[in-house]
Amino acid sequence: MEANENTEMAPEVLPTETTEEAKPKRTKLLAVIVVAVMLVAAIAAALVLMGTPSTPGTNHTPSAGAQADKSTINIGDVVTFTSMATDVDKDIVDYAWYFGDGTKVNGTAATAAVVTHTYTKGGSYLIYHIVTDKNGSVADNEAALIRLQVLLYSPVLDTLGSPVGWSNTTAPHAYAAATNDIIKPNTTIGFNMTGSYGMQWVWNSASNHSELGFWDFIGSTEYNMTGLTYLSNVTLQFGDNVTGYATAGSNAGDFIATSHNYTKAGHYAAKVNVSAIRRNATNVASNVTTQVIVTIHVLKPTTISTGSIKNPDAFIVAEFGGPQYLDPALDYESAGGEVLNNIYDTLVTYDRDSPSKMIPALALEVPTLANGLISADGKSITYNLRQNVKMHDGTTMNASDVVYSIQRVLRMHDPSSPVWMLEAYMNGYLSGYIGQQVQNYTGAVATTIYINASLPADPLHLITDADVQAVAQAIVFAPNSSAVTFRLLQPYLPFVLITAYTVCDVVSMEYVEAAGHGGIVNGEQNVWMKTHECGAGPYKLVSWDPGSKIHLVRFDDYWGAKPALKDVFILQVDDVNQRILMLQSGDADSVVIDIAYQSNFADATKYRIFKGLPDPGLRIGVFNFNIDTVGAAAYQSNVTNDFFVDVHVRKAFCYLFDYATFNSTVLKGNANQPNSVITKGLFGYNASIPKYNYSLAAATAELKLAKNISGKPGKSWWDDGFKIALFYNTGNTARQQVCLFLQKALNDLAPGKKFDATVNSLSWGSAYLPAQQNKHSKMPFYFIGWGADFADADDFVQPMLYSAGTYPYYSNYNNSAIDAKILQAQNSLDPVVRAQLYSEISMLAYQDPAYILAYQPASFHVERTWVAGYYFNPMFGNLYFPALSKA
């Protein structure tokens, strides 16, 4: 699995005022941070809607929330801001807006509930909104500041990197970043202006002007240009009336930074001015300045609250990214998996935190050889079904629903879905043979009598989706009205574990087949079910606002123990600072966050931390063997389409990652360095398989062996150099750091940035996964995670190394020797043989790497101390909400 991880309808609002990461990517030497912030409704209105009575004659404090119609704009663009403030008394008299650039407007509902503002300077802005009622009660959006990025000014250059035209008429490029922009009073933060640059042309002869490169000569006259380096001065005003910072005579490679302590609460516009000398055609100099602004918000002392339990009947978790789909026949990533685990049920499930001990769910008992539910030959598994189970649409679950659910996955057979878990063991990837002759399939797969009887007898018949459907109906069926049977190609005892995965979630057949809900169309996705659900799980879906929030409500007709908490809100909060703030203020009960931030939660009276529990999952950097060079060029990448086809390039990158330093500094030692996709703790793990370790010398040697067939004849990538785009999903700071580590290692390989990278982020469900699930992707290298679906080595080698597996299918990695051994291991019942095959697979993958095996994580979870019931099971997407309560 891809990792990033009641009868009355509840109101679609949050019960408190809450909200919803990215290394600058470069667009024409342009540093950009793209962060989306979504704001939601707040305390007073929500409490009233959720049943808190009002008292006549009592003034109610308003709530303040706000939203913007854009999150990233160009200089000069207009943004519309809309107040989401509410007041039970309907007596808000003043709406105030602080735009983050030092300007403010305020007024009545008629004049300031909706405002527009034009941003004339590039930078990173926070927008602060305050409302006041007629009795002087005030509320603000401090726990949910709007975040806006205005793209920085970039000088216009030609293809040689020279300013357009013979005279430099462009202003310098200004860049500034703060180490934190939402802070408590008396906090010191750092400002970094490194990356700013200017241009200075000094003509030896004013008559020699041309558009030639700045190292060119005309006759004996050299164009003397200091290059894209020189800055006459840099100044920074902190915005709080304290004397600023200034430096002069800097070059682009110089480290330009300072720090400042903000002592008082406030909303400050820190303004950075970068100046450079511009000379016209007659050598007349003038100083040109570019300004960039970074908003710093210093919290009110009362913002961080340690008060009583907030929202006692709701659980609020802030995460980054969001689901790709909510259809269990399609979704195959941790954000969606978390939701599916809570709104659907499977036939069996895990016994709390055990990744291997099974207990019944929709089945009455777990099939075993001993109880006869697994046949003596191991090829048939039957589940007797629980009776009187209500579905979310009010129907009663029966065997037809279960059969329909499994056949639906097989008939849709979407290549990016977890269908492989069923096809690998039930029909031998029959969908992959569509369009081929039957004899091709039967010649390659050890088929069963049931499959053969379902296919046309003509060996030349071309397999169709109708054949896939016929086989699906033969291999999963109902022997009676209260049981379902799975038929396997060969014995595979871990198959029972697969039936605990979301791919075997039981949907209501009546609901999916209802008018407008799409039913089953062979070989196609169901558009309706991507965003709707109808299962039998402990929670049901109220709403999904992609990019913002998911609202679940307790299903009071649930067959099992009723959840303690009525409502669950899963908020997409890509900004790590906002997630920290929400947990500190109590507006979130838990947040998904990297262990690097654990020092923010050291107070054991407020926070509870769980960490270090073993996780068989894996975090990997994926090499793309078929790069969309046009798409990648937009991210400043110049490597060829087949860059990673050369094994020496891949080995070089494996040597470029500093595994030990990353683990100790970023992960705080809370991880292992893997030597294979079969991680420590899994059957088939072999500690003797070698690892790649950080070595610039070894990387250099490999690049000298890597031929650039698109470059100069006989030249290697070491000779030619390159720049590559690296990608991570927005909000995942650990993955961002992986990319930054690689970028630094590339820069360290040779002087002058002969080897370089850009670091870029895309939003998880809406952009990152679609780009990853493209066989000709614009992402040359991207970082992703794999969470265990079931505790067996095959769950790792098949999706990560088999040529038709989840990742190789899109990255185009193919190793026929590995493929053969994976199939051998699947078909073997001898654990000694399987272990040997998995060792051989791991060694082959070391010699022909498909990934940078960055780290095997350990668990890290943080929550408020009022939360009870949490446990860690690596087989779940993240949280299992029915286990949680507040006390």
Summary of the structure (lengths in Angstrom):
residues: 887
radius of gyration: 29.6
end to end distance: 33.0
largest distance: 96.0
contacts: 3127
relative contact order: 0.12
helix: 25%
strand: 27%
